[in-house]
């Protein structure tokens, strides 16, 4: 499908939207989204009535050489209709064939006006109207002045001082038509931009929500599963220990409900210390020895939230995929940056890669699945870095680094941007 055909399809879509809005107005009485029909060449056709005087003279036999006048009138009307209907799509408007048709229209207008004069000179304002519909930008002023001068010269040779009115009408029709159509194009572009921004906002909010749910539920459900298995194993021989695990399951579930509500509203705040405690509890329930070390100055709330996401995802992957017996979580802070490292002694296998997401392409090939991809973008939005890959000896290592004072808190809009070299997932 050509670009012009696509534009025609868009015009038909605008027309259908206008019709639907009018039906909605009749039912609800509310102001429609589309305040008028989409512009088209039909809006410029009524101006052909300016040539009725010439047609009347031709029909009444007042025009010498009527066959020449009739053919000229037919050619003029045909070229005018062809030009104005191509004025409402940019590709067709800028095509050489359209400019050639406009030039031919000018030649026919000069011939008819110079040959007959009188009411035939009114074709010059029509020529200006067609030129204003086609010519935009820096050439508009020169075109308007040039056509006015041409109309004035031809009309002056036929009607003397009456040429002033013809020249003025030609200039006015050229400039006013171009201004109105340019304003209409600008309004349509602004409306399209607003609709695109609204669509992107919905997409980015959907992306934020899907990431939050993945990171929240992935970790929480893994903890619940692990603790449920531990409670089932302990119940036959140590009911008190099993009840402790059940109590932990209840606590984790209640906390998950709170965090999901916060994720829905977009105002989740977390504590790195709480995430580290829950990570240690999940690791112990899975039979993995946790080793947690934290040093450095206090961190900003947003930094703790981001590092908490990393702890959740990394520990969930250790529990589900590593087969490790020991997991070390180290947080080192300095005056400039803070680094979090999660290392296990398991098989060194990365979490399975997730399929391509319909929202923004999360997943695909590479190290890690949806969780690590989402974390990479979260940290990149805050000026941070995420590295994930097999450890130096064995096991798997996830390292996150953030500036102590991020330039801007990451928001859903920035999280949806493509990840640059600073925030890519790299193999260690």
C-alpha positions in Angstrom: 0.0 0.0 0.0 1.4 3.4 -1.0 1.8 6.3 1.4 -1.0 8.2 -0.4 -3.3 5.2 -0.1 -2.5 5.0 3.6 -3.4 8.7 4.0 -6.7 8.0 2.2 -7.3 5.2 4.6 -6.5 7.6 7.6 -8.9 10.1 6.1 -11.7 7.4 5.9 -10.9 6.5 9.5 -11.2 10.2 10.5 -14.5 10.4 8.7 -15.9 7.3 10.4 -14.7 8.7 13.8 -16.6 12.0 13.0 -19.7 10.1 12.1 -19.5 8.0 15.3 -19.0 11.2 17.4 -22.1 12.7 15.8 -24.1 9.7 16.7 -22.8 9.8 20.3 -23.7 13.5 20.6 -27.3 12.8 19.6 -27.5 10.1 22.3 -25.5 11.8 25.1 -25.5 15.5 24.3 -21.8 15.7 25.1 -19.2 17.7 23.1 -17.8 15.5 20.4 -14.1 14.6 20.1 -14.0 15.5 16.4 -15.6 19.0 16.1 -16.0 18.8 12.3 -15.7 16.5 9.3 -12.2 15.8 8.1 -11.0 18.2 5.4 -11.2 17.1 1.8 -11.4 18.5 -1.7 -15.2 18.7 -1.4 -14.7 21.8 0.8 -13.1 23.7 -2.2 -15.6 22.6 -4.9 -18.3 25.3 -4.2 -15.8 28.0 -5.2 -16.2 26.8 -8.8 -19.5 28.8 -8.8 -17.3 31.8 -9.4 -17.1 30.6 -12.9 -20.8 30.6 -13.5 -20.6 34.0 -15.2 -18.3 32.6 -17.8 -20.5 29.6 -18.2 -23.5 31.9 -18.6 -21.8 33.9 -21.3 -20.8 30.8 -23.1 -24.3 29.3 -22.9 -26.0 32.6 -24.1 -23.6 32.8 -27.1 -21.9 36.0 -25.9 -18.5 34.4 -26.1 -16.6 34.4 -29.4 -15.2 31.0 -30.4 -17.5 29.1 -28.1 -15.9 25.8 -28.8 -12.5 27.1 -27.5 -14.2 28.6 -24.5 -16.2 25.4 -23.7 -13.1 23.2 -24.0 -11.1 25.7 -21.9 -13.8 25.7 -19.2 -13.9 21.9 -19.1 -10.1 21.7 -18.9 -10.0 24.3 -16.2 -12.6 22.6 -14.0 -11.0 19.2 -14.5 -7.5 20.5 -13.5 -8.9 22.4 -10.6 -10.8 19.4 -9.2 -7.7 17.2 -9.7 -5.4 19.7 -7.9 -7.7 20.4 -4.9 -8.4 16.7 -4.2 -4.7 16.0 -4.0 -4.1 18.9 -1.6 -5.0 17.1 1.6 -2.3 14.4 1.6 1.3 15.5 1.9 2.7 13.0 -0.5 0.2 13.7 -3.2 0.5 17.5 -2.6 4.2 17.4 -3.1 4.2 15.1 -6.1 5.6 16.4 -9.4 2.3 15.5 -11.2 0.4 17.8 -8.8 2.8 20.7 -9.4 2.5 20.0 -13.1 -1.3 20.1 -13.0 -1.2 23.4 -11.1 1.2 24.9 -13.7 -1.2 23.7 -16.5 -4.1 25.2 -14.6 -2.2 28.6 -14.5 -1.6 28.4 -18.3 -5.2 27.7 -19.0 -6.3 30.5 -16.7 -4.0 33.0 -18.5 -5.3 31.9 -21.9 -8.9 32.2 -21.0 -8.6 35.4 -19.1 -6.4 37.0 -21.8 -8.7 35.8 -24.6 -12.1 36.7 -23.1 -11.6 39.0 -20.1 -14.7 40.0 -18.1 -16.1 37.3 -15.9 -13.4 34.9 -17.2 -10.9 36.9 -15.1 -12.5 35.4 -12.0 -10.6 32.2 -12.7 -7.5 33.9 -11.3 -8.8 33.9 -7.7 -9.7 30.2 -8.3 -6.2 29.6 -9.5 -4.9 31.3 -6.3 -7.2 29.1 -4.2 -5.8 26.0 -5.8 -2.2 27.3 -5.4 -2.8 28.1 -1.7 -4.1 24.5 -1.2 -0.9 23.1 -2.8 2.0 25.4 -2.0 3.1 25.7 1.7 6.2 26.9 3.5 8.7 29.4 2.3 7.4 29.4 -1.3 3.9 30.5 -0.3 4.6 34.3 -0.2 6.5 34.3 -3.5 3.8 32.3 -5.1 1.0 34.6 -3.8 2.8 37.7 -5.0 3.7 36.1 -8.4 0.2 35.0 -9.1 -1.2 38.4 -8.1 1.2 40.2 -10.4 0.3 37.8 -13.2 -3.4 38.3 -12.7 -3.0 42.0 -12.5 -1.0 42.1 -15.8 -3.5 39.9 -17.7 -6.5 41.7 -16.2 -5.0 45.1 -16.9 -4.6 44.3 -20.6 -8.3 43.4 -20.8 -10.1 45.6 -18.2 -7.8 48.4 -17.2 -8.1 49.5 -13.6 -10.4 46.6 -12.8 -7.2 44.6 -12.6 -6.6 45.8 -9.1 -9.6 43.9 -7.8 -8.6 40.7 -9.7 -5.0 40.9 -8.4 -6.1 41.6 -4.8 -8.7 38.7 -4.9 -6.0 36.4 -6.3 -3.5 37.3 -3.5 -6.2 37.0 -0.8 -7.5 33.7 -1.9 -4.0 32.2 -2.1 -2.9 33.3 1.3 -6.2 32.7 3.2 -6.6 29.2 1.8 -3.0 28.3 2.7 -3.4 29.7 6.2 -6.7 27.8 6.9 -5.4 24.5 5.5 -2.1 24.8 7.4 -4.0 25.4 10.6 -6.2 22.4 9.9 -3.1 20.2 9.3 -1.6 21.5 12.6 -4.7 20.7 14.5 -4.9 17.2 13.1 -1.2 16.6 13.9 -1.7 17.9 17.5 -4.7 15.6 17.9 -2.7 12.6 16.6 0.2 13.5 18.9 -2.2 13.7 21.9 -3.7 10.4 21.1 -0.2 8.8 20.7 0.9 10.3 24.0 -2.2 8.9 25.7 -1.6 5.5 24.1 2.1 5.5 25.3 1.0 6.5 28.8 -1.3 3.6 29.0 1.4 1.3 27.6 4.0 2.5 30.0 1.6 2.2 33.0 0.8 -1.4 31.9 4.5 -2.1 31.7 5.1 -0.7 35.2 2.2 -2.7 36.6 3.3 -5.9 34.9 6.9 -5.5 36.2 5.7 -4.8 39.7 3.4 -7.8 39.7 6.1 -10.0 38.4 8.7 -8.9 40.9 6.2 -9.0 43.8 4.4 -12.2 43.1 7.4 -14.1 41.7 9.3 -13.7 44.9 6.3 -13.9 47.2 4.9 -17.1 45.7 8.3 -18.7 45.7 8.6 -18.0 49.4 5.2 -19.3 50.1 5.9 -22.5 48.1 9.2 -23.1 49.8 7.8 -22.5 53.3 4.7 -24.7 52.5 7.1 -27.5 51.6 9.0 -27.0 54.8 5.9 -27.0 56.9 4.8 -30.3 55.2 8.1 -31.9 55.9 8.2 -30.7 59.5 4.6 -31.4 60.5 5.0 -35.2 61.2 7.9 -34.8 63.5 7.9 -31.2 64.8 4.5 -29.5 64.8 5.7 -26.3 66.5 8.4 -25.7 63.8 5.7 -26.4 61.2 3.4 -23.9 62.8 6.2 -21.3 62.7 6.5 -21.9 58.9 2.7 -21.5 58.6 2.9 -18.3 60.5 5.6 -17.0 58.2 3.4 -17.9 55.2 0.5 -15.9 56.7 2.9 -13.0 57.3 4.3 -13.1 53.8 0.8 -13.3 52.3 -0.4 -10.3 54.2 2.7 -8.3 53.2 2.1 -9.3 49.6 -1.4 -8.0 49.7 -0.2 -4.6 51.0 2.6 -4.4 48.4 0.2 -5.3 45.6 -2.1 -2.5 46.6 0.8 -0.1 46.6 1.9 -1.3 43.2 -1.5 -0.7 41.8 -1.4 2.9 43.0 2.2 3.3 41.9 3.5 4.5 45.3 5.3 1.4 46.6 7.9 2.2 49.2 10.1 -0.5 50.6 12.9 -1.2 53.1 16.1 -2.9 52.1 16.5 -4.3 55.6 13.0 -5.9 55.4 13.8 -7.4 52.0 17.1 -8.8 53.3 15.3 -10.4 56.3 12.6 -12.0 54.0 15.3 -13.2 51.6 17.2 -14.9 54.5 14.0 -16.5 55.7 13.2 -17.8 52.2 16.7 -19.2 51.8 16.7 -21.0 55.1 13.3 -22.5 54.4 14.7 -23.8 51.1 17.6 -25.4 52.9 20.1 -22.8 51.6 22.5 -21.1 54.1 22.1 -17.3 53.9 25.1 -15.0 54.6 24.0 -11.3 54.6 26.5 -8.4 55.0 25.6 -4.8 54.8 27.9 -1.8 55.3 28.0 1.9 54.3 26.0 5.0 55.0 22.2 5.1 55.1 20.6 5.0 51.6 17.9 7.1 50.1 14.4 5.5 50.1 14.3 5.2 46.3 17.7 3.5 46.3 16.5 1.0 48.9 13.4 0.2 46.8 15.5 -0.5 43.7 18.0 -2.7 45.6 15.1 -4.5 47.3 13.8 -5.4 43.8 17.2 -6.9 43.0 17.3 -8.9 46.2 13.9 -10.3 45.6 14.6 -11.3 42.0 18.0 -12.7 42.7 17.0 -14.7 45.8 13.9 -16.1 43.9 16.2 -17.3 41.1 18.5 -18.9 43.7 15.7 -20.7 45.3 14.1 -21.9 42.1 17.0 -22.6 39.8 20.4 -22.8 41.5 20.4 -26.0 43.6 22.8 -24.1 45.8 23.7 -24.8 49.5 24.9 -21.3 50.3 24.0 -17.8 49.2 25.8 -14.6 50.0 24.2 -11.2 49.9 26.6 -8.2 50.3 25.7 -4.6 50.3 28.6 -2.2 50.2 28.0 1.6 50.3 30.3 4.5 49.8 30.0 8.3 49.4 29.5 7.9 45.6 27.7 4.6 44.9 26.3 1.5 46.5 26.9 -2.0 45.2 24.7 -5.1 45.9 26.0 -8.6 45.1 24.1 -11.9 45.4 26.3 -15.0 44.9 25.4 -18.7 45.2 27.4 -21.9 45.0 24.9 -23.7 42.8 25.0 -25.0 39.2 25.7 -21.6 37.7 22.6 -21.7 35.5 20.9 -18.5 34.5 17.1 -18.3 34.9 15.4 -19.2 31.7 14.9 -16.4 29.2 11.3 -15.1 28.9 9.5 -14.9 25.6 9.1 -11.6 23.9 6.6 -9.4 25.7 3.8 -7.8 23.8 4.2 -4.6 25.8 7.7 -3.5 25.1 9.9 -6.4 24.1 11.0 -7.6 27.5 12.5 -11.0 27.4 13.9 -12.7 24.4 17.4 -14.0 24.2 20.2 -13.3 26.6 20.9 -13.9 30.2 17.9 -14.1 32.5 14.2 -13.8 32.0 11.6 -11.1 32.4 12.7 -10.3 36.0 16.4 -9.5 35.2 15.4 -7.6 32.0 13.0 -5.5 34.0 15.6 -4.8 36.7 18.1 -3.8 34.1 15.8 -1.1 32.8 14.8 0.0 36.3 18.5 0.5 37.3 19.4 2.1 34.0 16.6 4.7 34.4 18.3 5.7 37.7 21.8 5.8 36.3 22.7 2.3 37.6 24.1 -0.9 36.3 23.1 -4.6 36.5 25.5 -7.5 35.8 24.5 -11.1 35.8 26.3 -14.3 34.9 28.3 -17.3 36.2 30.6 -16.7 39.1 34.4 -16.8 39.0 34.5 -20.4 40.4 31.0 -21.7 40.3 27.4 -20.7 41.0 25.7 -17.6 39.7 26.3 -13.9 40.6 24.0 -10.9 40.3 25.6 -7.4 40.9 23.7 -4.2 41.0 25.3 -0.8 41.3 23.6 2.6 41.9 24.7 6.1 42.5 24.0 7.2 46.1 21.9 10.1 44.9 20.2 9.2 41.6 19.7 12.1 39.2 16.0 11.4 38.8 13.8 8.8 40.5 12.9 6.1 38.0 9.3 6.4 36.7 7.2 4.2 34.5 7.8 6.5 31.5 11.6 6.2 31.7 11.5 2.5 32.5 9.8 1.9 29.2 12.7 3.5 27.2 15.3 1.3 25.5 18.2 0.2 27.6 21.5 1.8 26.7 25.0 0.6 27.3 25.0 1.8 30.9 22.1 -0.5 31.9 22.6 -3.6 29.8 22.8 -7.1 31.3 26.3 -8.4 30.9 28.0 -11.8 31.4 30.6 -11.7 34.1 
